[in-house]
């Protein structure tokens, strides 16, 4: 950030009085500009034992497969965001939505909240952000063509839980190691996280 969105003056990165972390602070009006993680909401949308995937029509990762998901908008709940994204990307309406996973990606300052839900009447079609949509069982998932590690993780957890017939709320982290760019995945069931 270089300029204040309130008055247009330059900003400096410093620790404001009463704070403990560096923030962009306007040199003229003193406005503190907080930058916080983005919430991504999505859904493992199901119909007759299969999950709905969308092939991306936009960057990043155009042409690769993903679950319907995207950034929350102001004024909506996480469930509303997941349902909206599913409609926008796959023209599918959801029912019986339940929180399934919370996955932290601190290296890109994002938090993914994934729900499970049923697609009403199994009706779907590609929205503007999708080249195509399709129904996939575990064996037919295009595992090598998934757009993001967090999507792979959510699907792996889902199919593991589906085999067991139990769907606990999953909480986990995907950590990128700066020295070798390796991803480390840590998964926990809700309530068993230790700090």
Rosetta blueprint (number, residue, H / E / L):
1 X L
2 X L
3 X E
4 X L
5 X L
6 X L
7 X L
8 X L
9 X L
10 X E
11 X E
12 X E
13 X E
14 X E
15 X E
16 X L
17 X L
18 X L
19 X L
20 X L
21 X L
22 X E
23 X E
24 X E
25 X E
26 X E
27 X L
28 X L
29 X L
30 X L
31 X L
32 X E
33 X E
34 X L
35 X L
36 X L
37 X L
38 X E
39 X E
40 X E
41 X E
42 X E
43 X E
44 X E
45 X E
46 X E
47 X E
48 X L
49 X L
50 X E
51 X E
52 X E
53 X E
54 X E
55 X E
56 X E
57 X L
58 X L
59 X L
60 X L
61 X L
62 X L
63 X L
64 X L
65 X E
66 X E
67 X L
68 X L
69 X E
70 X E
71 X E
72 X L
73 X L
74 X L
75 X L
76 X L
77 X L
78 X H
79 X H
80 X H
81 X H
82 X H
83 X H
84 X H
85 X H
86 X H
87 X H
88 X H
89 X H
90 X H
91 X L
92 X L
93 X L
94 X E
95 X E
96 X E
97 X E
98 X E
99 X E
100 X E
101 X E
102 X E
103 X E
104 X E
105 X E
106 X H
107 X H
108 X H
109 X L
110 X E
111 X E
112 X E
113 X E
114 X E
115 X E
116 X E
117 X E
118 X E
119 X E
120 X H
121 X H
122 X H
123 X L
124 X L
125 X L
126 X L
127 X L
128 X L
129 X L
130 X E
131 X E
132 X E
133 X E
134 X E
135 X E
136 X E
137 X L
138 X H
139 X H
140 X H
141 X L
142 X L
143 X H
144 X H
145 X H
146 X E
147 X L
148 X L
149 X H
150 X H
151 X H
152 X H
153 X H
154 X H
155 X H
156 X H
157 X H
158 X H
159 X H
160 X H
161 X H
162 X H
163 X H
164 X H
165 X L
166 X L
167 X L
168 X L
169 X L
170 X E
171 X E
172 X E
173 X E
174 X E
175 X E
176 X E
177 X L
178 X L
179 X L
180 X L
181 X L
182 X L
183 X E
184 X E
185 X E
186 X E
187 X E
188 X E
189 X E
190 X L
191 X L
192 X L
193 X L
194 X L
195 X L
